[in-house]
Amino acid sequence: MKTSHRYVVVALLGLGFYANVASADENLFGYIKGVEVMPKGAYELDQQITYRGDKGVGTYHAWDSKTELEYGVTDKFEAAVYVKAQAINTKNIVVDAYIPGDEQYGPKFSGVGTEFKYMFLSPAKDDFGLAGYLDLGYSWLDPHSGLDKDIYSVEAKLLAQKYFMEGQLVLVGNLGIESVYARRASLSAERQASLPVGYDWPDHNEMEVELSAGTGLSYRFAPNWSVGAEAQYEAEYETEVGQERWSVFAGPNIHYGGEKFWVTLTAFHQLKGYGHPGSAQLDDNLQLIERTKNEVRLKVGFDF
């Protein structure tokens, strides 16, 4: 069995072990965040697995894991800590300044962080929900090339949520900004020698700002079961070149919210995008430098 396949099997078995534990807050969407928070004194453990694949050339498979522990500090404020891991398999792809050739390994710990969410208005009690979200993260592996890279990030979002049809239909919207400070590790002399003449691998300090906007609609069609769709726009800016790249992803999701746990599965497909600088290998109509054509995300949450 391939390393990436073993990684998924082990993760799913681990999720199954905890399936009998009661759940609290539910995530109806894979990428878009809701307003509601954990009740005061409640804990929840969430496991998220994301597959990213297909750059239109060569082989590219990446698996990301995020394990998060949430705690309801008050009925309006929750805090969380998380740890990330990743696995990657890339072959026959060279993207200037981003992917310097083949890389393959199984799951490795890749980062840690903390999240906070404060609910200003409850979508159930105030007719319209509004919350603020903050994520502080540090990673030491590049999720795109798989190589060593120190990444410090601060992300803030404004979250909105509205119930319709007595809660059977849910509409959510997100607006976000993220600031990233990063530095790649230098390439080994052996790897540098294998690259094309003039290949650029900047190993100096870099700063980027990312803007995002997303929305999701979920409909409960049967007890405990909901289907929906979500979409997200992201644009990245760097001080030296302005807007570097942007992308639009959208796709369907399905959600099960049982008495003791919840599960959400989302399939995301890139509809349109642009990325520069990059490689003549890549599709000019998509952002394939840091993103892929397709993503699939599985999220499971449970109380303990």
C-alpha positions in Angstrom: 0.0 0.0 0.0 1.3 3.5 -0.9 2.4 5.7 2.0 -0.3 8.3 1.3 -3.0 5.6 1.2 -1.7 4.2 4.6 -1.9 7.7 6.0 -5.6 8.0 5.1 -6.5 4.5 6.3 -4.9 5.1 9.7 -6.5 8.5 10.1 -10.0 7.1 9.2 -9.6 4.3 11.7 -8.7 6.8 14.3 -11.8 8.8 13.6 -13.9 5.7 13.8 -12.6 4.9 17.2 -14.0 8.2 18.5 -17.3 8.0 16.7 -19.2 7.0 19.8 -18.3 10.2 21.7 -21.0 12.9 21.8 -20.6 16.0 19.6 -21.4 19.7 20.2 -20.8 22.3 17.6 -21.2 21.1 14.0 -19.4 22.3 10.8 -21.8 22.3 7.9 -19.1 23.2 5.5 -15.6 22.1 4.7 -14.0 25.5 4.0 -16.5 28.1 5.0 -16.8 28.9 8.7 -20.0 29.3 10.7 -20.7 31.8 13.5 -21.7 29.5 16.3 -19.3 28.6 19.1 -18.9 25.9 21.7 -21.1 26.2 24.9 -19.2 27.3 28.0 -17.1 24.5 29.5 -17.6 22.2 26.5 -14.7 20.5 24.7 -14.6 19.2 21.1 -11.9 17.4 19.2 -12.0 17.9 15.4 -10.0 16.0 12.8 -9.7 17.4 9.3 -8.1 15.6 6.3 -7.6 17.4 3.0 -6.4 15.9 -0.3 -5.0 18.2 -3.0 -4.2 16.9 -6.4 -3.6 17.6 -10.1 -1.5 20.5 -11.4 -2.2 19.5 -15.0 1.3 18.1 -15.5 3.5 15.4 -13.9 2.3 13.8 -10.6 1.1 15.8 -7.6 -0.6 14.3 -4.6 -0.7 16.0 -1.2 -2.5 15.1 2.1 -2.9 17.6 4.9 -4.1 16.8 8.4 -5.3 19.2 11.1 -6.2 18.0 14.6 -7.8 20.6 16.7 -9.0 20.8 20.3 -11.7 23.4 21.0 -13.0 24.8 24.3 -15.9 27.0 25.1 -14.5 29.7 27.3 -17.9 31.4 27.6 -21.1 31.0 25.7 -19.9 33.5 23.2 -16.1 32.9 23.1 -14.2 29.8 22.2 -10.5 29.0 21.9 -8.6 26.2 20.2 -5.2 24.7 19.6 -4.2 22.5 16.7 -1.4 20.5 15.2 -0.8 19.9 11.5 0.8 17.1 9.5 1.3 16.5 5.8 2.3 13.9 3.2 3.4 14.7 -0.4 4.2 13.0 -3.7 5.3 15.2 -6.6 7.1 14.0 -9.7 8.1 15.6 -13.0 7.0 19.1 -12.0 9.4 22.1 -11.8 7.8 25.4 -11.0 10.1 28.4 -10.8 10.6 29.5 -7.1 8.0 27.0 -5.8 8.6 23.4 -6.7 12.2 22.4 -7.4 11.7 18.8 -8.6 10.5 15.5 -7.1 9.7 15.0 -3.4 7.9 12.2 -1.6 7.4 11.3 2.0 4.7 10.0 4.3 3.0 12.0 7.1 5.2 14.4 9.0 4.3 16.9 11.6 4.3 20.3 9.9 2.9 23.0 12.1 1.0 24.2 15.2 -1.3 27.1 16.0 -4.2 28.5 18.0 -7.6 29.9 17.0 -10.1 32.2 18.7 -13.7 33.0 17.8 -16.1 35.5 19.4 -19.8 35.5 18.6 -21.2 39.1 18.6 -24.7 38.0 17.5 -26.3 34.6 17.6 -28.0 33.4 14.4 -30.5 31.5 16.5 -31.3 34.2 19.1 -30.6 37.5 17.2 -32.1 36.5 13.8 -28.7 37.2 12.2 -25.3 35.8 13.4 -22.0 37.7 13.4 -18.6 36.6 14.7 -14.9 37.5 14.6 -12.2 34.8 14.0 -8.5 34.9 14.6 -5.8 32.2 13.7 -2.2 32.4 14.7 0.0 29.7 13.1 3.5 28.5 12.6 4.6 25.9 10.1 8.0 24.5 9.2 7.2 22.6 6.0 6.1 24.1 2.8 2.7 22.5 1.8 3.4 23.0 -1.9 7.0 21.8 -2.4 7.2 19.7 0.8 10.6 21.2 1.7 11.7 23.1 4.8 10.2 26.6 5.2 9.4 28.7 8.2 6.0 30.2 7.9 4.4 32.6 10.4 0.8 33.6 9.7 -1.9 35.8 11.2 -5.4 35.4 9.8 -8.6 37.4 10.7 -12.1 36.8 9.4 -15.5 38.3 9.8 -18.2 35.5 9.8 -21.9 36.0 9.1 -24.8 33.4 9.3 -28.5 33.4 8.6 -31.2 30.7 9.3 -34.2 30.3 7.0 -37.2 27.9 7.1 -36.8 27.5 10.8 -33.2 26.5 10.5 -33.7 24.0 7.7 -31.8 26.3 5.3 -28.5 27.9 6.4 -26.6 30.7 4.6 -23.0 31.6 5.7 -20.6 34.2 4.5 -16.9 34.9 5.3 -14.5 37.8 4.6 -10.9 37.4 5.6 -7.4 38.8 5.5 -4.1 36.9 6.2 -0.6 38.2 6.7 2.3 35.7 6.1 6.0 36.0 6.9 8.1 33.2 5.5 11.6 32.1 4.6 12.6 29.0 2.6 15.6 26.8 3.5 18.4 27.0 0.9 18.6 24.1 -1.6 21.3 21.6 -1.4 24.1 21.8 -4.0 23.0 18.5 -5.5 19.4 19.6 -5.9 20.4 23.0 -7.3 22.6 21.3 -9.9 19.7 19.2 -11.2 17.6 22.3 -11.9 17.4 24.2 -15.2 19.8 27.1 -15.7 18.4 30.3 -14.2 16.0 28.5 -11.9 15.1 30.9 -9.1 14.8 29.7 -5.5 14.6 32.8 -3.2 15.7 32.0 0.3 15.3 35.5 1.7 12.5 36.8 4.0 9.1 37.1 2.2 5.9 38.8 3.2 2.5 38.3 1.6 -1.1 39.4 2.2 -4.0 37.3 1.2 -7.6 38.4 0.9 -10.5 35.9 0.8 -14.3 35.9 0.5 -16.5 32.8 0.7 -20.1 31.7 1.0 -22.0 28.5 1.6 -25.6 27.3 1.5 -26.7 24.2 3.3 -30.2 22.5 3.3 -31.3 19.8 5.7 -33.2 17.3 3.6 -33.7 14.6 6.2 -33.2 14.3 10.0 -29.4 14.6 10.7 -28.6 15.0 7.0 -27.8 18.1 5.0 -26.5 18.9 1.5 -25.0 22.1 0.3 -22.5 24.0 -1.8 -19.7 26.4 -0.9 -17.4 28.7 -2.9 -14.3 30.7 -2.0 -12.2 33.4 -3.7 -8.6 34.0 -2.7 -6.1 36.6 -3.9 -2.5 37.0 -2.8 -0.4 40.2 -2.8 3.3 40.8 -2.4 4.8 44.2 -1.8 7.3 44.0 -4.8 4.8 42.8 -7.5 1.3 43.6 -6.2 -1.3 40.9 -6.9 0.6 37.6 -7.6 -2.3 35.2 -8.0 -5.9 34.5 -7.4 -8.3 31.5 -7.6 -12.0 30.6 -7.3 -13.0 27.2 -5.9 -16.5 25.8 -5.5 -18.1 22.5 -4.9 -20.8 20.4 -3.1 -20.8 19.1 0.4 -22.7 16.6 2.5 -23.1 16.7 6.2 -24.3 14.2 8.9 -24.9 15.5 12.4 -25.7 12.7 14.8 -26.3 12.9 18.5 -22.8 11.9 19.3 -20.7 13.2 16.4 -20.8 15.0 13.0 -19.1 14.4 9.7 -18.7 16.7 6.7 -17.3 15.9 3.2 -16.6 18.6 0.6 -15.4 18.3 -3.0 -13.7 21.5 -4.2 -12.9 22.2 -7.8 -10.9 25.2 -9.1 -13.2 27.1 -11.6 -10.8 29.9 -12.5 -7.5 31.4 -11.5 -4.3 33.0 -12.4 -0.7 32.7 -11.1 2.5 34.5 -11.9 5.5 33.8 -11.9 5.3 30.2 -12.6 6.0 27.7 -15.3 5.2 27.3 -19.0 4.0 23.8 -18.0 1.0 25.2 -16.0 -2.5 26.2 -17.3 -2.7 30.0 -17.6 -6.4 29.9 -16.8 -5.9 28.3 -13.4 -3.8 29.1 -10.3 -1.7 25.9 -10.2 1.5 27.3 -8.6 0.2 27.1 -5.0 -3.1 25.4 -5.7 -4.3 22.3 -7.5 -7.3 21.6 -9.8 -9.1 19.5 -7.2 -9.4 19.2 -3.4 -11.4 16.9 -1.1 -11.9 17.6 2.6 -13.2 15.3 5.3 -14.0 16.8 8.7 -15.2 14.9 11.8 -16.0 16.4 15.2 -16.9 14.9 18.6 -17.1 15.7 22.3 -15.4 14.1 25.2 
